[in-house]
Amino acid sequence: MENVSDKRGSLHMKKWEQTRKRIFEIIEVADEDDILSRIYDWMMLVCIFASIIPLAFKKTYPVFKLIDQITVSVFMIDYLLRLITADKKLQKKSPQVFFLYPFTPMAIIDLLSILPSVSVVHQTFKIFKMARLLRTFRVFRVFKFLRYSRNFIVIKNVFTKQKEALTAVFTLAIAYILIAALVILNVEPDTFDSFFEAVYWAAISLTTLGYGDIYPVSTIGRLVTMASSFVGIAIVALPAGIITAGYMDEISRSE
């Protein structure tokens, strides 16, 4: 009897694992040949866009409440499905994965898109009326569509593969801003009251925006500004070239 019971338990466990695997395949970005997965993706896209329609209106209509109830129910089911397949998403078999998944960026966005609709306690206690501010978090539902966008996946791969180069450029920009701020602060101490103002000026010069609210008045200060602008153009152009080259490589690879 024990052997039969063990076999049944093993069979049920195997079926459950197969079910979870199929659920994971469906809720992830659809493959070309997986019709059910593509239907699920399109359904989620429709729900996401429908859920943000009420944000375009100042007044609340009964139909908006109905839309919110339907879409938030879909989001809750989607969140639970992703939670029970978190080990496959994160590619880890440890039980701790199911506790770590809610803290991943996309899971946080999913949760923030659900919370405003389930926080009904504010209707009873005045102190909870501040919870209505959570309604603004519904804007995060816009970002849920990124999970279903193939173009976003390409861009994500570009940033992942070019991470080291972009990090180097970002470090160079930070170093340039700090050095330029120190130089201009010592060249024109009367114009800049603090190091923060000098850093602000350096960042504006780096991006060549030139708001004109803080600017050097001496000849040496203006020469530093001119040099800073030329260096800024070069630094700003670097990440654009890196991202463009990586994007073209990723497009060629995907094709």
VEXKE-441423 format. One record per residue (C-alpha): residue number from 1; residue in one letter; x, y, z. Coordinates in steps of 0.5 Angstrom, whole numbers, always signed. Example, Ala and Ser with C-alpha at 12.3 -4.5 7.8 and 13.67 -1.06 7.14 Angstrom:
// residues 2
{1, 'A', {+25, -9, +16}} {2, 'S', {+27, -2, +14}} 
// end
This chain:
// residues 255
{1, 'M', {+0, +0, +0}} {2, 'E', {+6, +5, +2}} {3, 'N', {+9, +3, -5}} {4, 'V', {+2, +5, -9}} {5, 'S', {+1, +11, -5}} {6, 'D', {+8, +13, -6}} {7, 'K', {+7, +12, -14}} {8, 'R', {+1, +16, -14}} {9, 'G', {+4, +22, -10}} {10, 'S', {+10, +22, -15}} {11, 'L', {+5, +22, -21}} {12, 'H', {+1, +28, -18}} {13, 'M', {+8, +31, -17}} {14, 'K', {+10, +30, -24}} {15, 'K', {+3, +32, -27}} {16, 'W', {+4, +39, -22}} {17, 'E', {+11, +40, -25}} {18, 'Q', {+8, +39, -32}} {19, 'T', {+2, +44, -31}} {20, 'R', {+7, +49, -28}} {21, 'K', {+12, +49, -34}} {22, 'R', {+6, +50, -38}} {23, 'I', {+3, +55, -34}} {24, 'F', {+10, +59, -35}} {25, 'E', {+10, +58, -42}} {26, 'I', {+4, +61, -43}} {27, 'I', {+5, +67, -39}} {28, 'E', {+11, +69, -41}} {29, 'V', {+12, +72, -48}} {30, 'A', {+9, +68, -53}} {31, 'D', {+13, +64, -58}} {32, 'E', {+11, +64, -65}} {33, 'D', {+8, +57, -65}} {34, 'D', {+5, +58, -58}} {35, 'I', {-2, +60, -60}} {36, 'L', {-5, +60, -53}} {37, 'S', {+1, +64, -50}} {38, 'R', {+0, +69, -56}} {39, 'I', {-8, +70, -54}} {40, 'Y', {-6, +71, -47}} {41, 'D', {-1, +76, -48}} {42, 'W', {-6, +80, -52}} {43, 'M', {-11, +79, -47}} {44, 'M', {-6, +82, -42}} {45, 'L', {-5, +88, -47}} {46, 'V', {-12, +89, -47}} {47, 'C', {-13, +89, -40}} {48, 'I', {-7, +94, -39}} {49, 'F', {-10, +99, -43}} {50, 'A', {-17, +98, -41}} {51, 'S', {-15, +99, -34}} {52, 'I', {-11, +106, -35}} {53, 'I', {-17, +109, -39}} {54, 'P', {-20, +112, -33}} {55, 'L', {-14, +116, -31}} {56, 'A', {-16, +120, -37}} {57, 'F', {-22, +123, -34}} {58, 'K', {-23, +127, -28}} {59, 'K', {-30, +124, -26}} {60, 'T', {-31, +117, -24}} {61, 'Y', {-37, +113, -28}} {62, 'P', {-40, +106, -26}} {63, 'V', {-37, +103, -33}} {64, 'F', {-30, +105, -30}} {65, 'K', {-31, +101, -24}} {66, 'L', {-33, +95, -27}} {67, 'I', {-27, +96, -32}} {68, 'D', {-23, +96, -26}} {69, 'Q', {-26, +90, -22}} {70, 'I', {-25, +86, -28}} {71, 'T', {-18, +88, -30}} {72, 'V', {-15, +88, -23}} {73, 'S', {-18, +81, -22}} {74, 'V', {-14, +79, -28}} {75, 'F', {-8, +82, -25}} {76, 'M', {-9, +78, -19}} {77, 'I', {-9, +72, -23}} {78, 'D', {-3, +74, -27}} {79, 'Y', {+1, +75, -21}} {80, 'L', {-1, +69, -17}} {81, 'L', {+1, +65, -23}} {82, 'R', {+8, +68, -24}} {83, 'L', {+9, +67, -16}} {84, 'I', {+8, +60, -17}} {85, 'T', {+12, +59, -23}} {86, 'A', {+18, +64, -20}} {87, 'D', {+23, +58, -20}} {88, 'K', {+22, +57, -27}} {89, 'K', {+23, +65, -28}} {90, 'L', {+29, +66, -24}} {91, 'Q', {+32, +59, -26}} {92, 'K', {+33, +57, -19}} {93, 'K', {+30, +51, -15}} {94, 'S', {+31, +53, -8}} {95, 'P', {+24, +55, -4}} {96, 'Q', {+27, +61, -3}} {97, 'V', {+26, +64, -10}} {98, 'F', {+18, +64, -8}} {99, 'F', {+20, +69, -3}} {100, 'L', {+25, +73, -7}} {101, 'Y', {+20, +74, -13}} {102, 'P', {+16, +79, -10}} {103, 'F', {+22, +84, -9}} {104, 'T', {+24, +83, -17}} {105, 'P', {+22, +90, -21}} {106, 'M', {+17, +87, -25}} {107, 'A', {+13, +84, -19}} {108, 'I', {+14, +90, -15}} {109, 'I', {+10, +94, -21}} {110, 'D', {+5, +88, -22}} {111, 'L', {+4, +89, -14}} {112, 'L', {+3, +97, -15}} {113, 'S', {-2, +96, -20}} {114, 'I', {-6, +92, -16}} {115, 'L', {-6, +95, -9}} {116, 'P', {-10, +101, -11}} {117, 'S', {-16, +97, -13}} {118, 'V', {-16, +93, -7}} {119, 'S', {-15, +98, -1}} {120, 'V', {-22, +99, +0}} {121, 'V', {-21, +101, +8}} {122, 'H', {-21, +108, +6}} {123, 'Q', {-28, +108, +6}} {124, 'T', {-29, +107, +13}} {125, 'F', {-24, +110, +17}} {126, 'K', {-22, +118, +15}} {127, 'I', {-15, +116, +17}} {128, 'F', {-15, +111, +11}} {129, 'K', {-17, +117, +6}} {130, 'M', {-10, +118, +5}} {131, 'A', {-10, +111, +1}} {132, 'R', {-13, +114, -4}} {133, 'L', {-6, +117, -6}} {134, 'L', {-5, +110, -8}} {135, 'R', {-9, +111, -14}} {136, 'T', {-4, +115, -18}} {137, 'F', {+0, +108, -17}} {138, 'R', {-4, +105, -23}} {139, 'V', {+0, +109, -28}} {140, 'F', {+5, +103, -26}} {141, 'R', {+0, +99, -30}} {142, 'V', {+3, +102, -37}} {143, 'F', {+10, +99, -35}} {144, 'K', {+7, +92, -35}} {145, 'F', {+6, +92, -43}} {146, 'L', {+14, +92, -43}} {147, 'R', {+14, +85, -41}} {148, 'Y', {+10, +83, -47}} {149, 'S', {+14, +87, -52}} {150, 'R', {+19, +84, -57}} {151, 'N', {+22, +91, -58}} {152, 'F', {+23, +92, -51}} {153, 'I', {+26, +85, -50}} {154, 'V', {+31, +87, -56}} {155, 'I', {+33, +94, -52}} {156, 'K', {+34, +90, -45}} {157, 'N', {+39, +85, -49}} {158, 'V', {+42, +91, -51}} {159, 'F', {+43, +94, -45}} {160, 'T', {+45, +88, -42}} {161, 'K', {+50, +86, -47}} {162, 'Q', {+53, +93, -47}} {163, 'K', {+53, +94, -39}} {164, 'E', {+60, +95, -38}} {165, 'A', {+61, +100, -44}} {166, 'L', {+55, +104, -41}} {167, 'T', {+58, +103, -34}} {168, 'A', {+65, +106, -36}} {169, 'V', {+62, +112, -40}} {170, 'F', {+57, +113, -34}} {171, 'T', {+63, +113, -29}} {172, 'L', {+67, +118, -34}} {173, 'A', {+61, +123, -34}} {174, 'I', {+61, +123, -26}} {175, 'A', {+68, +124, -26}} {176, 'Y', {+68, +130, -31}} {177, 'I', {+62, +133, -27}} {178, 'L', {+66, +133, -21}} {179, 'I', {+72, +135, -24}} {180, 'A', {+69, +141, -27}} {181, 'A', {+65, +143, -21}} {182, 'L', {+72, +143, -17}} {183, 'V', {+75, +147, -23}} {184, 'I', {+69, +152, -24}} {185, 'L', {+68, +153, -16}} {186, 'N', {+76, +155, -15}} {187, 'V', {+76, +160, -21}} {188, 'E', {+70, +163, -19}} {189, 'P', {+68, +163, -12}} {190, 'D', {+64, +169, -12}} {191, 'T', {+59, +166, -17}} {192, 'F', {+58, +159, -14}} {193, 'D', {+56, +159, -7}} {194, 'S', {+57, +152, -6}} {195, 'F', {+60, +146, -9}} {196, 'F', {+53, +143, -11}} {197, 'E', {+51, +149, -15}} {198, 'A', {+58, +148, -19}} {199, 'V', {+56, +141, -20}} {200, 'Y', {+49, +143, -22}} {201, 'W', {+53, +148, -27}} {202, 'A', {+57, +142, -29}} {203, 'A', {+52, +137, -31}} {204, 'I', {+48, +143, -35}} {205, 'S', {+54, +144, -39}} {206, 'L', {+55, +137, -40}} {207, 'T', {+49, +136, -43}} {208, 'T', {+50, +143, -47}} {209, 'L', {+43, +145, -44}} {210, 'G', {+45, +152, -42}} {211, 'Y', {+39, +154, -38}} {212, 'G', {+43, +161, -36}} {213, 'D', {+41, +161, -29}} {214, 'I', {+48, +160, -26}} {215, 'Y', {+54, +162, -31}} {216, 'P', {+61, +164, -30}} {217, 'V', {+62, +172, -31}} {218, 'S', {+70, +172, -32}} {219, 'T', {+74, +170, -38}} {220, 'I', {+77, +164, -35}} {221, 'G', {+71, +162, -33}} {222, 'R', {+68, +162, -40}} {223, 'L', {+74, +159, -43}} {224, 'V', {+72, +153, -38}} {225, 'T', {+65, +153, -40}} {226, 'M', {+67, +153, -47}} {227, 'A', {+72, +147, -46}} {228, 'S', {+66, +144, -42}} {229, 'S', {+61, +144, -47}} {230, 'F', {+66, +141, -52}} {231, 'V', {+68, +135, -48}} {232, 'G', {+60, +134, -46}} {233, 'I', {+58, +133, -53}} {234, 'A', {+63, +128, -54}} {235, 'I', {+61, +124, -47}} {236, 'V', {+54, +125, -49}} {237, 'A', {+55, +122, -56}} {238, 'L', {+59, +116, -53}} {239, 'P', {+53, +112, -50}} {240, 'A', {+48, +114, -56}} {241, 'G', {+54, +110, -61}} {242, 'I', {+54, +104, -56}} {243, 'I', {+47, +103, -56}} {244, 'T', {+46, +104, -63}} {245, 'A', {+51, +99, -65}} {246, 'G', {+49, +94, -60}} {247, 'Y', {+42, +95, -62}} {248, 'M', {+44, +94, -70}} {249, 'D', {+47, +88, -67}} {250, 'E', {+42, +85, -63}} {251, 'I', {+37, +86, -69}} {252, 'S', {+41, +82, -74}} {253, 'R', {+42, +77, -69}} {254, 'S', {+35, +76, -68}} {255, 'E', {+33, +76, -76}} 
// end
